[in-house]
Amino acid sequence: MMNDIAKMQELWQEMSSWMTTYMKSFYSPEAAKTAKSHLEIKSAKTIFFDDAQIVDGIILKEKHTWKVVKNCENLAKHLNLNEHDSLLAKMIGLFHDVGRFYQFTVYRTFNDALSENHAKLGLKVIKDLPFMAKLDEEDLATLKFAIGNHNAKEIAPTENQRHLAFAKLIRDADKIDIYRVLKPFLGPTDGTGCSPDFVDLFVAGKQCDYTKMRTQDDRKLVRLMWVYDVYFAWSLQQIVEQNYIEDIINNLVQDEKMMQGITRLRNYIQEKLQTKDIWQG
């Protein structure tokens, strides 16, 4: 086990060093040319924009990446994962959004619906990285499954409980920080309200198709519906402690039907926070 841990620790250092250099390599408009040619993206129109715009977008994702790594580390500690699995969780966090840098540089957006699925782009980026071969076969398969499913509406069906557990972990670690990232964009209502079908789904405690968001308030409602997709009580506690949920609620038009959904959500949160987290990986 000591040899295994030493190997994983060394690999983590190699990966984090590579990722640091990789992210900073996008601090230039020239990165658009590299990105487009490397992934052979034929459909995208490369847009050159000034360094300030590039750096703002890249730094946003750099900060998010390291925040998610820390969330993975803290959640792994809460779940009493062994050191090997804790390091694997951090590796998944490190690479979960690696596709965002190509996406932003080539398409000038973080919107998957207007560009490409950033999880799939990320899997393309890491596919041929030499140090990935240093992971054992099952760990590599787990990492790829978790990254590939971190942004999906639902995790792809699998009988591999280890794959499923790590996918749940990264989805939670990611959501915790996305609430922080999106907070400045989820302010007071602009009066358009929420789409009726979105409100129906909210009242039913279900998820929605993000690509069908039509109004500013739809975006806020989607973040409330995310609560039902948070797997661990610890994760939900982090979100609640930062008051993200109540901030969003206070910036929505609270008619009778919306209040039904809000009441259901608050009751669910109370119950969820009382549950005991169990690692099944």
URQUISUL-V572726 format. One record per pair of residues at least 4 apart in sequence whose ideal C-beta (glycine too) atoms are under 7 Angstrom apart, sorted by the first residue. I is the first residue (numbers start at 1). GAP is how many residues later the second one is. D is the distance in whole Angstrom. If there is no record, write none. Layout:
I,GAP,D  I,GAP,D
//
This chain:
1,4,6  2,4,6  3,4,6  4,4,6  4,80,6  5,4,6  5,78,5  5,79,6  6,4,6  7,4,6  8,4,6  8,76,6  8,79,4  9,4,7  9,78,7  10,4,7  11,4,6  11,120,6  11,123,5  12,4,6  12,75,5  12,78,6  12,79,6  13,4,6  14,4,6  14,117,5  15,4,6  15,76,6  15,79,6  15,116,6  16,4,6  16,78,6  17,4,7  18,4,6  19,4,6  19,75,5  20,4,7  21,4,6  23,35,6  23,39,5  23,78,6  25,6,6  26,5,4  26,28,7  26,32,5  26,75,5  26,79,6  27,27,6  27,28,6  27,31,6  28,23,7  28,26,7  29,19,5  29,20,7  29,22,7  29,25,6  30,4,7  31,4,6  31,74,5  32,4,6  32,14,5  32,16,6  32,73,5  32,74,6  33,4,6  33,13,7  34,4,6  35,4,7  35,67,4  35,70,5  35,71,5  36,5,5  36,8,6  36,10,5  36,70,5  39,63,6  39,85,6  41,65,6  44,62,5  44,63,6  46,60,6  47,61,5  49,4,5  49,5,7  49,59,7  51,4,6  52,4,6  53,4,7  54,4,6  55,4,6  56,4,6  57,4,7  57,47,5  58,4,6  58,43,6  58,46,7  59,4,6  60,4,6  61,4,6  61,36,6  61,39,5  61,40,7  62,4,7  63,4,6  64,4,6  64,33,7  64,113,6  64,117,6  65,4,7  65,29,7  65,32,6  66,4,7  67,4,6  67,110,4  68,4,6  68,25,5  68,28,6  68,105,5  68,106,6  68,109,5  69,4,6  69,21,5  69,24,4  69,25,5  70,4,6  71,4,6  71,22,7  71,102,4  71,105,5  71,106,6  72,4,6  72,17,4  72,18,5  72,20,7  72,21,4  72,97,7  72,98,7  72,101,5  73,4,7  73,13,7  73,17,6  74,4,6  75,4,6  75,94,6  75,97,6  75,98,6  75,157,7  75,159,6  75,160,7  76,5,4  76,9,7  76,10,4  76,13,4  78,156,5  78,199,7  79,198,6  79,200,4  80,199,7  81,4,4  81,5,5  81,8,7  81,198,6  82,4,7  83,4,6  84,4,6  85,4,6  85,196,7  86,4,7  87,4,6  88,4,7  88,51,6  88,54,7  88,55,7  89,4,7  89,77,7  89,80,6  90,4,6  91,4,7  91,52,6  92,4,6  92,51,5  92,54,5  92,55,6  92,74,6  92,78,5  93,77,6  93,80,6  95,27,6  95,31,6  95,52,6  96,51,5  96,54,5  96,74,5  96,78,6  97,21,7  97,25,7  98,24,4  98,27,5  98,28,6  99,4,6  99,19,4  99,20,6  99,22,3  99,23,3  99,26,6  100,4,6  100,10,6  100,18,5  101,4,6  102,4,6  102,19,6  102,23,7  103,4,6  103,7,7  103,12,5  103,13,6  103,15,5  103,18,6  104,4,7  104,5,7  104,6,6  107,7,7  107,8,4  109,5,5  109,6,5  111,4,6  112,4,7  112,5,5  112,6,6  113,98,4  116,4,7  116,5,5  117,4,7  118,4,6  118,33,7  119,4,7  119,28,6  119,29,5  119,31,6  119,32,5  120,4,7  121,4,7  122,4,7  122,25,6  123,4,6  123,21,6  123,24,6  123,25,6  126,6,6  132,8,6  135,4,4  135,5,4  135,8,7  137,4,6  138,4,6  139,4,6  140,4,6  141,4,6  142,4,6  142,20,6  142,21,5  142,24,5  143,4,6  144,4,6  145,4,6  145,18,4  145,22,6  146,4,6  146,20,4  146,21,5  146,24,5  149,6,5  149,7,6  149,18,5  150,17,7  150,20,5  150,21,6  150,24,6  152,4,7  153,54,6  153,56,7  155,9,6  155,12,5  158,5,5  158,6,6  160,4,7  161,4,6  161,119,5  161,120,6  162,4,7  162,119,5  163,4,6  164,4,6  165,4,7  165,114,6  165,115,5  165,116,3  166,4,6  166,115,6  167,4,6  168,4,6  168,63,4  169,4,6  170,4,6  171,4,6  171,60,7  172,4,7  172,58,6  172,59,6  172,60,5  172,63,4  174,4,6  175,4,7  175,51,6  175,55,6  176,59,6  176,62,5  176,63,6  177,4,6  178,4,6  179,4,7  179,44,7  179,60,6  179,63,7  179,65,4  182,4,6  182,41,7  183,61,7  183,64,7  186,33,7  186,34,5  186,37,7  186,62,6  186,65,6  187,64,6  188,63,5  189,28,5  189,62,6  189,63,6  189,64,6  190,26,5  192,23,4  192,24,6  192,25,6  193,22,7  193,24,6  193,60,5  194,4,5  194,5,5  194,21,6  194,23,5  194,24,6  194,27,5  195,19,5  195,20,6  195,23,5  196,4,6  197,4,7  198,4,6  198,10,6  198,20,5  198,23,5  199,4,6  199,58,6  199,59,6  199,62,7  200,4,6  201,5,5  201,7,5  201,24,7  202,19,6  202,22,7  202,23,6  202,59,4  203,54,6  203,57,5  203,58,4  203,61,7  205,23,5  205,59,6  205,63,7  207,18,6  207,21,7  207,22,6  208,4,7  208,14,6  208,17,6  210,12,6  213,5,4  213,6,6  213,9,6  214,4,6  217,4,6  217,35,6  217,36,7  218,4,6  220,4,7  220,28,5  220,31,6  220,32,6  221,4,6  221,31,7  222,4,7  223,25,6  224,21,7  224,24,6  224,41,6  226,4,7  227,9,7  227,18,7  227,38,6  227,41,7  227,42,7  228,40,7  230,5,5  230,6,5  230,9,7  231,4,7  232,45,5  233,4,6  233,39,6  233,40,5  233,42,5  233,44,5  234,4,7  234,43,6  235,4,7  236,4,6  236,33,7  236,36,5  236,37,6  237,4,6  237,36,6  238,4,7  239,5,5  239,6,7  240,5,6  240,29,6  243,4,6  244,4,7  245,4,6  246,4,6  247,4,7  248,4,7  249,13,6  252,6,6  253,5,7  254,4,5  254,5,6  254,8,7  258,4,6  259,4,6  260,4,7  261,4,6  262,4,6  263,4,6  264,4,6  265,4,6  266,4,7  267,4,7  268,4,6  269,4,6
//
